[in-house]
Amino acid sequence: MALRVGITGYGLAGRYFHAPLLKGCGFDVVGIQTSNAERTSHALADFPSTKVVATAQELVTLDLDLVIVASANVAHAHDAYVAIDAGIPVVIDKPMGCTYEETLSIVEYAKKAGVPITTFFNRRWDSDALTIKSVIASGTLGEIFRLDSRFERFRPELNTSSWRETMSPADGGGQLIDLQPHLISTSMEWLGTPELVSSSVRSIRGGADDDSVLVLKYSGGAVGYLSASAIVGAPGPRIRLLGTKGALVINDLDPQEDLLRSGKIPEGGTWKLPTTSKTFIYRGDEVEEIASQPGNYAHFYLEVEGAIAGKNPWPVSTADALLVAKIIDQARAQSIHG
């Protein structure tokens, strides 16, 4: 029998990431929480038999097996507490909390209640992330000593209607907390436990922070330069990974987000469309394209399903969520821009 799921929030994260993945993996989305009229119409258009409710408290009364917290960052803790109080396992969209302390409080609250929680570090299932894990394991690049990983785009005009671009860090606004968790969480899977060396976090457009560079040192010995910015007129490669025997370069972003936004779903937990990013190995002037691993965010929810059944661990550990939150806080506090 399909697991019964409720979603809090039905904006970008809820509608275009979680809902289609849940549908593709065979979950039954029986409830969606939103008080926004337009998003209510979206929810009913996407899931005609779902029940739309105004509060998280109403949502958890719907005999749920799982709650997805996909509300605005500032509401993550509140919605998670409501689900935990109801004894329902929780997936919290990244970031789990707006600060390390808030993240820790959610983790400890869930642990005390004996309710499992995890967070949506979906980029670990990008084509680039899976390909890099495979290449590092193969030894093709030799000893890895440097990583450049980027989410860079050029949007010089501030979107004043977006809470991500205008809200304070305390309310979950800014690109540091929006994009750097992806860069950090993927890099630590490749290179080991990270420590912050230095950071630059600032606002170029006058709203929330929109340009950040973090320098991390990993337990495996490599150094990472992680860039998240909205105002880069000449974006660099998505990833450049340097080793003693060559360099790996991936220029393009995994296509899954575009597929999800266009209404496509991974039916049966598998994409029928290509989900690879082109991968190249450079050795000076010699360039070789190699096979890429297909990305699949559905694997996150297949692992969630298995975890609920007691077959496997939860896909992202709370320890990883806490470490990422700690580094984000440190990056803000230690930024060279004050």
NUKOL-191951 format. One record per residue (C-alpha): residue in one letter; x, y, z. Coordinates in steps of 0.2 Angstrom, whole numbers, plus 5000, padded with zeros to 4 digits. Example, Ala and Ser with C-alpha at 12.3 -4.5 7.8 and 13.67 -1.06 7.14 Angstrom:
! NUKOL-191951
a506249785039;s506849955036;
! end
This chain:
! NUKOL-191951
m500050005000;a500750174995;l501350285009;r500250435014;v501150595013;g500750775018;i501650935011;t501851095020;g502051235008;y501751224989;g502851354982;l504451314972;a505051174983;g503451094987;r502651104969;y504251084958;f505350964968;h504450864981;a502750834974;p503350764957;l504650654965;l503350594977;k502150554963;g503450474953;c503950364967;g502150304970;f501850404986;d500050454989;v499950644992;v498450655003;g498650825010;i499450995006;q499551145018;t499451315011;s498351475014;n498851554997;a497351544985;e498451534970;r499451384977;t497851304983;s497251304965;h498951234959;a498851094973;l497151044967;a497651044949;d499150934952;f498250814965;p496350834962;s495950714977;t497150794989;k496450885004;v497151065005;v497251135023;a497751305030;t498851245045;a500151115048;q499151065063;e497651015052;l498850925040;v499550805053;t497750745057;l497650665040;d498350495045;l500050525037;d501550415036;l502650555031;v502750745032;i503750845019;v504151025026;a504351125010;s503751295017;a504751455018;n506351435028;v505751535042;a504351405045;h505351245044;a505651235063;h503751265067;d503151145054;a504451005059;y503951025078;v502050995073;a502450835063;i503650775077;d502350805090;a501150695080;g502450555079;i502650575060;p504350555051;v504850715043;v505850765027;i506350945029;d506851045013;k508551125015;p509051215026;m508351115040;g508451265051;c508951445048;t510451435060;y511451295068;e510551325085;e508851305076;t509451145067;l510151075083;s508551105092;i507551015078;v508750865079;e508650855098;y506750875098;a506550735086;k507850625095;k506950645111;a505250605103;g505950455094;v505350525077;p506550505062;i506950665052;t508050695037;t508450845026;f508350865007;f510150875001;n509550824984;r511050884974;r511950724981;w510950634967;d511450754953;s512350684938;d513950774943;a513950724961;l513750534956;t514950544942;i516250624953;k516050494967;s516450364954;v517950454946;i518750484963;a518450304968;s519250244951;g520850344955;t520850414937;l521350594944;g522650534956;e522750624973;i521350764973;f522050924980;r520751064974;l518951084970;d518051224962;s516151204964;r514951344959;f513151394957;e513351554948;r512151654937;f511851824931;r510251914937;p510852094941;e509052154945;l508452114963;n506852014963;t505852114977;s504451994977;s505551844982;w505851815001;r507451724996;e508151884989;t507452005002;m507251925019;s508551935033;p509751785037;a508751765053;d507151735042;g508051615030;g508451735016;g510051745005;q511051634994;l512251585008;i510851475016;d509951435000;l511351374988;q512951344999;p512151195008;h512051104991;l513951144988;i514451095005;s513450935007;t514050864990;s515850914992;m515950825009;e515350665001;w516850674989;l518250744999;g517850705018;t517450815033;p517550995029;e518251145040;l517951325036;v519551415031;s518851585026;s517351665018;s516651815009;v514751845011;r513952005005;s512552084996;i512952164979;r511152214974;g510552284991;g509452144996;a509851985005;d511651915003;d511851864984;d513751834983;s514751704993;v516351614992;l516851485005;v518551405006;l518551235015;k519851115020;y519350935019;s519950785030;g520550705014;g521850845011;a520950944997;v520451124998;g518751174991;y518251344984;l516351354984;s515451504975;a513651544975;s513151704967;a511751794957;i512751924949;v514151834939;g514151894921;a515351754916;p514951604926;g516351474928;p516251284926;r514951204937;i516351094944;r518251084942;l519150954951;l521050944951;g522050794954;t523950744952;k523450644936;g522250764928;a520750874930;l518850844929;v517750974922;i515850984921;n515151144913;d513251114914;l512051094928;d511150934930;p509450944920;q508250874933;e507751034940;d507251094922;l506350924919;l505350944935;r504851124932;s504251074915;g503050944922;k504050784919;i504250654933;p505350504936;e503950374933;g504250224944;g505650314952;t506650314936;w506950454923;k506450404905;l507350554899;p509250594899;t509850664916;t511750674913;s512950814913;k514450804901;t516050764910;f517750794903;i519550744909;y520850864905;r522750824905;g523450984898;d523051004880;e522250824880;v520450824883;e519350664885;e517450654887;i516950514899;a515350434903;s514250524916;q513150444929;p511350484927;g510650594940;n509050544950;y508250634964;a506950494966;h508250394974;f508150504989;y506350464991;l506550274987;e507850285002;v506550375013;e505250235009;g506550105013;a506950195029;i505150195035;a505050015031;g506649985041;k507649925026;n509050055025;p509650215034;w508850385031;p509650465015;v510450615024;s511050595042;t510650735055;a512550735058;d512750795040;a511350925042;l512150995058;l513851005050;v513251105035;a512251225047;k513851245057;i514851295042;i513551415036;d513451505053;q515351515053;a515451585036;r514251725040;a515151765056;q516851755049;s516551845032;i517951965027;h516552085024;g515952085042;
! end
